[in-house]
Amino acid sequence: MKLPNYIDLAIIGAGVQALTFTTHLLQKSAKHYNKFLVFDPSQTWMSQWQQQFAAQQIPYLRSPAVHHPDPNPHQLRTFAEHRHSELFPPYDRPGTKLFNDFCDEVIRRWKLADKVYPAKVVRVLPIERASGSRFQLVLNTGETIVARRVVLATGSGKVQLPNWVESITSDYPSDKLCHSQQVNLKQHKLTGERILIVGGGLTSGHLAKGAMNLGATVILMTRKQLQSKTFDADPGWLGPKYLKDFHAETDWHERYKQIQQARNGGSMTPEMMLKLNRASYEGKLKIDECCQVRDAQWQDNLWQVRCLDANRHQFNRIWLATGTRFNVKEHPLLQGVLETYPTEIVNGLPVLDEHLRLPKSNFFIMGGLAALRIGPVARNIGGGKMACQRIVPAIVKPSLAIE
């Protein structure tokens, strides 16, 4: 594919939210088909998503069958007509393979396979012109392209590491201490190893299960007691039940507080809790709740770990399922953009306009960074749909456009 000099709309990222946005845009306006390009170094849709699910051996999604990238909520169930065994109770949660196959079908049906340009956007430079603002995208290939509008849909979370990791003074092999995003269960033989997994969210559950299947003994250490929840935020956050009051709240700090309370750190699904409790009963797993690491040093080929309760432990490896945090100031692509379009920022989250634009700009943001407008589910598939309802009108309706 030859890169044009100019495009009406550049979409950065080719994950599930970008795919959702693209289908919703085309549903509202087929004539936009030739007006946009998607930029992702992998050259394919959903590649990071699929790698992550495969690496952590996640059997099915946490969200119900109505949440997927197609504008028709019933499309996935229709697609699964002869594959009912791949929809899991409660709420028909789709199996990973079913979901991936469905996304492939969505890409084929909307003719999106050729829309991903295989390059990483490394810088976005706003260009102010008398005729209206534009953005220059600088790619890792050295190429550049000018876009009238940009939708940032990269996930945008930054890996979060506990403070004690920074105070490790000893050198250690890089595969012995990893964030969950770097763990690939398919690449490990763990027989006889003791592994410390830090974190109380569903990811830590998947990693614990995977490590036990590979012959390891696991200690799962969580800062607070494990919580059992079907979804990571109550389904009321997808509709008026909670959003009515949330949208009526004019204090952005108050909204931020509500987002934190709704997500409340990580949680396990009830069936994952059941599996972990069974493994704990069988002695393959120890769950250490309300416990934190004080410090860790790599010595004699083992991690020597001291906890805040003064207990000491030894481990072969440590996996940190400590999640990601969202901070617009730390996003590498947003530095120049924020200088040109000053934006109020609350605890790292930008106060976007109601169409998810940085104020007075044609720069749109989806995902976790849009949470002050969308609410606690901003980073989820359902939150992606809610973002589309705000962004798409601003792109297809001239009356809502900013020149």
N, C-alpha and C positions, 0 to 999 in steps of 0.2 A: 504494500500500500504506500502510495506517495503522500507525503504530508503536505497538505495545503498551507498557504501562508496565513490564511484567515479562516476562522470558523465562528458561527454564531454562538455555539454552546460547547464548552469543554467540560467533560465529566471526569473528575480525578478519582480513580479507583474503579475496580470491576467486581466488587463484592456483592453481597445479597441486597444491600440498600441501593447501590447504583443500578442493579438490574431491575429492582422494583421501580425506581424512579423512571427508568427508560421506558418500561412497558406502560406506565401510567401516563407519561408524556405522549407516547404514540397513540394511546387509546383516545386521548383528547384531541390530538392534532397529528394526523398521518403526514401532513406536509413538513413536519419537523424532522422526518427521517433523514433527509440529506443535510440537516443543519447542525448535527452534533457528532462529536467523536469522543470516545472513552480512552483514557490513558492508564495503562497498567503494564508494569514490566513483564508480567507473565504471558501476555498476549491472549489469555483466555479468561472468560468469566469465572468467578467463584473459585479460582485456583487456591487461594490462601485458605479459604473456608474449608475446601475439601481436604487439603493437606492437614489442617488442624484436626478435623474430625477423624481422619485416618490415623494420625500420629497418636492421638489419645484414645483410639479405639472406641469412639462414642457410637453406641448402637442406634440411637434414635434421638430426635430433637426434643427439646423441652417444651416447645410451643405447639399448640393444636394445629390440626390440618387446615384451618382457615387462614393461617399466617404463612404466606409464601409470596414470591415476586409477581404473580399475575394479578391483574386488576379484578378478575372474577374470583370471589372468595371460594366458590365451590369447585373451581377447576382442578385442584389437587385430588379431591375425593373422586371426581369423575375419572381422572387419570388412573387412580388406584382401584378402579372397578374390579379388576381380576387379581388384585394383589392385597386383598383385605388383611391377610396375615401380617402385612408390613405397616399396619396402622395400630398403634399401641394405646391401650386404655391408660388413664381416662382421656377423653377429648380427642381420640384418634390422632395421637402424635405420630408423625411420619418417621419410618425407619430412615437411616442415613442414606442408604442406596436408593430407596424410593424417592427421597427428596432431591437427591442429585440427578436422578433420571428425569424427574419432573422439570427441574431447572433447565436441563439440556433441551427438553421438549419446548419449554417457554422460549429459549434462545432461538430454536429452529423456527417456531411458529411466528415469532416477531422479526425473524431474519436479522438477528443481532450478531451472528458469529463473526462477521467481518468488521464490526464496529469498534473493536478494541485495538488501539495502536500500541505496539509492543515497546513502550518506553516509560521510564519513571519521570514524573515531573519533579525537578529538583528545586526550582524557584518560580515564584509567581511575582511578576513586576507590574504594578498598576501603571497605566499610561493615561495621563489626563490630556484630553484633546478638546478643542472647541466644539467638535462634532459629537462629543460624548466620551465617556471613559471606556477604556479597553484594558485587557490584561495580556501581558506577554508571558507565555509559559516557556520556561527553559527546561529542556529534556536532558536526561543523562547521556543521550547519544550526541549531544552538542547541537541538536536542532532546536529551532524555536518556532512557535506559532502564536498568532495573536487571536484572542477570543473576545467576543463581546460580553459573554456571560460565562461564569464558572460555577459548577456545583462540586463542592468538596465532599466526597463520599468514601473516605479512606478508612473509616473505623476510628482513627485519630487518638486511640488510647495509648498512653505511654506506660511501659512496663513499670510496675510498682515493686520496689524491693524494700524489705525491712531495714531499719537503721543499722542493725548489727552486721549486716553484710559488708557495709563500708568500712567497718573497723577490723576486718580480717587482715592480719599482717602477713600470714604465711602464704607462700605460693602454693597453688593447688591445680590439679588437672581440670581443665575447663568443663569436662563432662561430669565432674563430681558435684558441682553446684549449679543448678540451672533454674531459670524461671520456667513455669509450665509451658510457655509458648515454644521453648527450645527442646522440650522432651519429645522424643519419638520412640514410642514403646516397641515399634517394630525393629528397632536397631539394637535392642538390649537382650542380653542373657543375664538374668539376675539371681540365679539359683544361689541360695545361701546368704544373700546380701541383706543387710539391714538398711532400710531407707527411711529417712525422715521426710514427711510431706507436711509443709506448713500451709494452713489455710482451711477455711470451713465451707467453701463453696462447692458447687457440683463438680468443677474441674478437679479438685483434690480427690473427690470420690472416684471419678473415672481413672485417675492416675493410680490411686490406691488399689483399685480392682485390677488394673492392668499389671501392676508390679507384683501383686500376689499371684496372678495367673502365670507370671514368669518365674515364680519360685522364691520371691523375696518375702521377708517379714517386714511389715510396715508399721511405723509409728505415725499416727495422724495427729498433728498438734494444732489446736485452734485457740485463738485468743479468748473467745467466749464459748458458751455452750452451743453445740450444733443445733441449727434450726431446720425443721422439716417444713418445706413449702412446695406445693405443686409447681408454682411459677416463681421466677425471681422477684416479680412485683405483682401485687394483686390485680386480677383481670379488670377490676373496677377502674384502673388507670387507663384502660383502652377506650373508655366511653364516659358519658356525662356523670356517672356515679361519683367519681372523685375529681374529674377534670373541670367540672362546672365551678367548684370552689377554687380550684388551682388557678384557672384562667381569670377568675374574679380578683385574685390576690395581686395587688399592685406593687407590693414590696418584694423586690427580686431576692433579697436575702431570705425572706420568709419562704419563697418558692424553693430556694436551694435547700433549706432545712427540710421541707416536705419531701423533696426528692431523696435526700439521704435517709430519712425515716422510712420511706416506702421500700427502698432497696435493702437498707439495714445490713450492709455487708453481704456475705455470701450465704446461701442456704442449699440444703440437699432436697432432692425429691423424696417423697415417702418411700418409694421402692428402693432408692439408693441407700437410705437409712437402714432399711431392712437388711440389705445385703451386707452393709458394713457391720451391723450389730451381730449378724450371723458369723461373719469372719472373725469378729472380736471374740465371740463365744468359742470358736474353734481354735483360737490362739494364733491366727495368722496376722492379726491386726491388733494394735493397741491404740485406743482413742484417748488422747491426752487433752481434755477440755480445760479451758481457762488457764492455759499454760503458755509461756512465751520464752523464746531463746534470749539469754543474756549475751552470750558470746560463743563464737565457734572458731576453732583453729584446726588446720590440717596438719596432722602429725602422725608419723609411723603408718602412712597410707590409710588413715582413718580420720573422720571428723570427730574431734573432741568437743562436745557441746555441753555448755552449762546453761541451765534454765534459771529463770527468776526465782523459782522455789528452791534454788541451790542444788537440785539434783543434777547429776552428770550422766551423760550418755555417749555412746560411740556409734557412729554410722559409717557405712560405705559411701553413701551419697545423700545429698539433700536436694529436694525439689520444692520450689517455691510457687505454690498456687495462690499468689497474693494479688492477683488481678492487675488491672490497669487503672490509671487515673487520667482524667481529662483536664488539660490546661491549655487554653488557646494561646497563651504566651509562649509555651514551649513547642508549639507546632512549627516545624521548620519552614513550611510553606506560607505561614501567615505573618511573618515578621514585617515584610514590606507593605503588605496589604493593610495591616492594622495601623501602620504609621500614616497611610494615606486616608484611611477611614476610621478615625478614632471611635472606639466602641467601649461602652461601660462593661467592666468585667467583674463578675461576682465569684470569688473562690475559683478562679480559673475558667469559668463558663461565660461566654459572651452574651450580652443582651442583644439578640437579633431582632429585626423588625418582624411583623406578623407573617411575612412570607419567607422567613428564615434567611434574610439577607443581612450582611453587615450594613449598618445604617447608611443610607444614601448611596448604596453601591449595587452592582450586579453580581456580587459574590455571595453565593448561597452555601449554607452549611447543613449537612444531614448528620445523623448519628448522635453519639453521646454529647457532643459539643452543643447540640441544639436543645438540650434538656430543659433550659429555663422556659422555653416556649412549649415543647412537646410533653414534658413531664418525665417521670422515672423510667418509662419504657422507650425513651428516645433511641437507645442503642439496639433495641430488639427489632425483629422483623416487623411486628405490629407498629412499632414507632416509625419505621421506615415508610409504611403506608400513610401514617398521619403526617409525616413530613411532606410526602407527595401532594397531599391535599392542600398544602400551603404554597409549595414551590411552583407546581405545574400552572396554576392560574396566572401567576406573575410572569410566566414565560409565554403562555399562549394568548393572554388577553392584553392587547396594546394599552388599554386604559390603566393597567397595573404596572406597566413597565417603567423602569427608570432609564432615562437616556444617558 
